[in-house]
Amino acid sequence: METKDEVLRIIDLLNDTYESEEAWYGPSVVEALRDVTPKMAEKRLSTNTHSIAEIVYHMTTWRIFAVRKIQGDAEFDIKTQDKDWKKFPVVDEFEWEAIQMELSLSQEELISELEKIESDMFLEDFVPGRDYSYYTLIHGVIQHDIYHAGQVGLIKKALKSMPADEDDYGAYDDHGDFSGDNDFY
């Protein structure tokens, strides 16, 4: 009898990384994005960095890649810069909500596809067009989330320490104070 115990553990890890309030490493993706305003989401710390909106779009793109590959789409790929790192020069309230909703929907779709898997043996199969397994791909999504949640935290921390109008980033108490108990970044 084949089992899917590992698939179920991976689903738990994906959910913890995405939305848990008790992820062992620090804030989940949802927690990291919780107080990001549209103005914060569009801001770049320098010309050669990504904005939070671009990072969230990028995370969504790679979730969609994983979903399409799990569905067996051998042709789907992310070959252009715009497909991977779309630019958002201006982010209003509506667009920021849409970007976050797309991330949430891609999470739901990824979990749904993984729940359809009937056996852990699937994890050993190679991803079409790649030289790694589904196990590596899915764990890569988890690692990718942790990395980018940390980036979002660092950007938020930097924005909070910059002089800004309250209308731009909201009122913050820490303004660069790195001694707080909830300072994960």
Buried (B, 14 or more C-beta within 10 A) or exposed (E): EEEBEBBBEBBEBBBBBBBBEEBEEBBBBBBBBEEBBBBBBBBBEEEEBBBBBBBBBBBBBBBBBBBBBBEEEEEBBBEEEEBBBBEBEEBEEEBBEEBBEBBBEBBEBBBEBBEEBEEBEBBEEEBEEBEEBBBBBBBBBBEBBBEBBBBBBBBBBBBBBEEBEEEEBBEBEEEEEEEEEEEBB
